[in-house]
Amino acid sequence: MNFHIGISTCPNDTYIFGALLEGYIKTPHTFTPFMDDIEVLNNKALSRELDIVKVSYGMIPQVLDDYAVLKAGGALGFGCGPLVVAAGEIDIASAKGAKIAIPGVHTSAFRFFRHFFGEDYEFTEMRFDEIMPAVKDGRILAGVVIHEGRFIYRQEGLVKLCDLGELWEEKYKTPIPLGAILIRKKYASYADEINSLIRESINFADTRYAEIEQYIRKHAQELDNTVIKSHINLYVNDYSIDMSPAIDGLCGFLGCKQTDFV
């Protein structure tokens, strides 16, 4: 079976899937990769173009008629949420009507921002790696940053206004739901096998990192080794191997059923 699979270029995704996509994991299946920004992947899921695809948790309810959530490969955890950054200290809650850059209307980051601060802002969609330059240039008052932005905003001369993940954890006491791996329901019979392959791929990365390091670096936006390793250590965790302990909380957040997870 050949699966068309979509993941982001971020180090956590290339770490998790690198060994599988580079042929280090034995499998009777083939995987044709599509790699792009998370909002592009969200839209690919909305148009049902990919068999397996990484998406933002915030948009999952829109595609549950055709996709199920795999229990392996996703991004949940503590201390790993999106940040709101600006060029200087401001009270974001009092800046109604201001221009705020977001990494996409379907992203979990945008859903978190609206949840805590509302919608009375002028939101501007940008690729995640274009947000901090826009804030620095003064084109945007503040930006919601994800991925490597969490580790490099200070060196870009920006300040953190708030950590949306911390707000989530304080309110809900559950892991922050960032990204999930979906599989088309017509291929649900392969779910256990795909989950196992993803776990094998993670184990390969854990034990033989040097063999996929160049693959990870080839796709990374930020090439500093410390940033790449910090990114992986934060977003690849026990929930990437099996997010079953978080399913009850996710059902409440997404309004879905236990059977939507496979």
C-alpha angles and dihedrals in degrees: 000000000000116000124196103219129188124201135158124255091242119122095247092057095043089047092051098042103025098095092046095048094043093054100251093123119073112235137146088227131081126218124210106201129216114187127190147118117316094248090054087052091049089055091046088057091048089054091044092233099140133057095211120019142169111232141168114268090231093069100043096099089064094061105033090108088071107018137055126203117250115223093224134059102032134120118247130135150108126290093016106099131129119277131220109221136181140173091257142003113296136154102248093192089060095045097084113168093024123135110261122184116220131184092234141324092252096050124112087233092063092045090053092048093051091045093057104028107023131228104286094114137091101252120202120194116223138161107270092247093053096056102080094047089052091051092047091050092051094242089120129033095217140352139211105230129197138174114017091359089083090066103039108037091100094054087051088059095250131131130223114244095182144339108236090196092058090051089051094048093047092051103038106020089218133111116279110258107220112148136004136189114236129197126196109258091231086067096044090116087070094052098101091048093048091047089053092049091051090051090049089051091052091048090051090052091047094052104028103030094148090066094060100029094100091050090054093046092047091063101034122110092208114045100191106121093220091053092047093049092045089051092051094044092051101044102032109069143124090302089060088061096043125353094185094116089061098048097095092055092044092053088058092047096046101032091234137128134256088246090064087073118075 
